[in-house]
Amino acid sequence: MILAGLVFLMLTAAVDTQDITTTDTGVILTCSGAEGVKWWQGTKELINEMEEKHKYTVPAVQGLVEGEFSCEYTPQDSTTKVKDLFYLSVKVCENCYELSGLMASGVIFSDLLFTGAVILIVYMCARKNTGSTQQKASKPRAASAPPVPNPDYERLNQHTLSSGLYAGLK
């Protein structure tokens, strides 16, 4: 039973050529019918200016394409009219890129790997500079008595002093 449902679903998908394609300035709708296709927006009939009548371009208004669109045609092997419905709520822009879920998760995962690698490199470099055992100085200082005072600092001679205004202050 499940297998029959799957086969029916695949056949339906193979026969149906209904498609929606986004562009920088709008959306291109593709109808299943090949000839005699009429396009509608709600109850208003649209004039198709494209060479391929089974395609219709919906221009974006302030970056948005919204509304209910339909195409009506008569298949070659039937006399009844078929109507394909499109309900759109699409945001388009000139410099936008479509990003799939797989691509977004790949970007996030690679960013985490790159950040981890940078952290590991910084950690390894910092660990080399600050070792856990401190190294002793190659020549330890010998404990000795303080040096003898320099003879240049002995008391001033009164005869060699200046005779300036403030020279006599002590």
ABEGO torsion letter per residue (X at the ends): XAAAAAAAAAAAAAABABBBBBBAAEBBBBBABABGBBBBBEABBBBBABABAABBBBBBBGGBBBEBBBBBBBBAABABBBBBBBBBBBBBBAABBBBBAAAAAAAAAAAAAAAAAAAAAAAAAAAAABBABBBBBABBBBBBBBBBBBAAABBBBAAABBABAAAABX
